[in-house]
C-alpha cells in the first residue's frame, strides 16, 4: 500500500522513519548546543495526514474438499492531523489456497491493493482541503 501511494507522488513516512529522523535531529541539536532544534525537527516532521490500517487473514481447510481456503480483510482510515476522517475504505477477498496459504494471502492483498489505494487517493483529492 505504501509503495503504491509513493508511486502516485505522495511523500509517505512510516512511524519508524519519523522516529529515526527525529532521533537524529535530537542528536544533531545536542551537538550544536541547540535545545530547541529537536523540538523544531519534531514539529517539521509532523504528519499532515495519518493512515491507519489493518490487514487480517484466516486460513482453514475446506470441509468438503481436501484444499485450504484463505480469507483476507483489509481496512484503512486516512485522517487529517486534526483527526478529521478523509477516507475510510475496506476490501475483502477469498480463495482456495492449495498448500501455500501465506503466498495466496499475499496474492489476495496485492489484487485488492490497487482498489484500496485508488479509493484512498480519490478521497484525499476530494476531501483533504475541505473544512470540517
N, C-alpha and C positions, 0 to 999 in steps of 0.2 A: 504494500500500500504506500509506504513511504517513498520507495523508488519511483512509483508511478506519479506521485504528487510532485516529486522533484523534476521528473521529465516534463511536466507541464510548466515548469519555470518557477514553482514555489520554493522558497528557501525554508527548508524544514530542518529542525534540530531535535534529536532525541533528548530526553531528560538527562541522560548520561553525558551527552555532548555539551549541554548547557552547564552542568555541574563542573565538568572539566575546564571549560573556558572561564568560569567564574573563579575556580580554584587557582588557575594560572594567573588571572588578573590580581587575585589577592596576594599571591607570591610576588608578582612584579611590583605591586603597590608597596608591599613591605620593604623590599629592597630599595625602592625610591623614596622611602620615608614619606609615603603619601597615604595617610589613613582613609581619606575619602575616595581614593582611587578604586578600591574594591567595591565600595557601595555604588559608585558610578558605573562600574562594569556590570554589576548585577542588574542594575536598572536598564542599562543599554541592551543587555542580553535577554531582558524580559520578553515573554511571548506576547504577541498581539492576539493570537488565537491558540486554543488548546484542542488537540484531537485526542479523544479517549476512545479506546476500542477494546472489544473482547471477541476473540475467536475461540470457539469451543468445538470439540468433536466428540463423537461417540461411535464406537465400533462394536458390533455384535454379530454372532453367527446367525445366518438366516435359518429359521427353524424348519423350513420346507426343503431347502436345498443345501448342499454342503459347500456354501460360499460365505465369505464375510461380507457385511454391508457396513457402510460408514455414512454418517451424517455430519455436516459442518454447518455451524451457525455463526454468523458474524454480525456484530452490531457496533456502529460508530456514531459518536456525537462530536460535532465541531462547535465549540463555543468561543465567543469573544472573550477578551481578558476581563471584561466586567461580568461575565457569567451568562450573557445572553446567548441562547441557542441559535446557531446559524444553520446547522443541518443535523438531522438525525436519520440515519439510514440502517437498514438491515438487509441481509442476504442469507439465503439458506440453499443447501444443495445436498443431495444424497446419491449414492451409487453402490453397486456391488464392487467389492474391493479385491477379491482374489486373496492371495497370500500377503501382499504388501499393503497393509492398511494405511500406514503412515504416508506412503507415496500417493495413494489415492486421495487421502485427506488434503495433501498439498496441492494436488491437481485440482480438486474442487475449489480450494481457496483461490488459486490462480484463475480459474474460469470465472469466478464471481468478482474478482478484484477490480477489473475494468468497470464493471457496473457500479460498484461502490464508489470508486474514485470519481466517476462521471457525475454521480448524484452529489457527492461532497463538493466538487468543484463548481457545478452548476448552482447549487445553493449558496456557495461562497460568493460567486459573481452576482447573484440575485439579491442576497440578503446582508452581505458584510457591511455595506455602507449605510444601511437603513437604521434610523434611530429605533429605540425600543418601542 
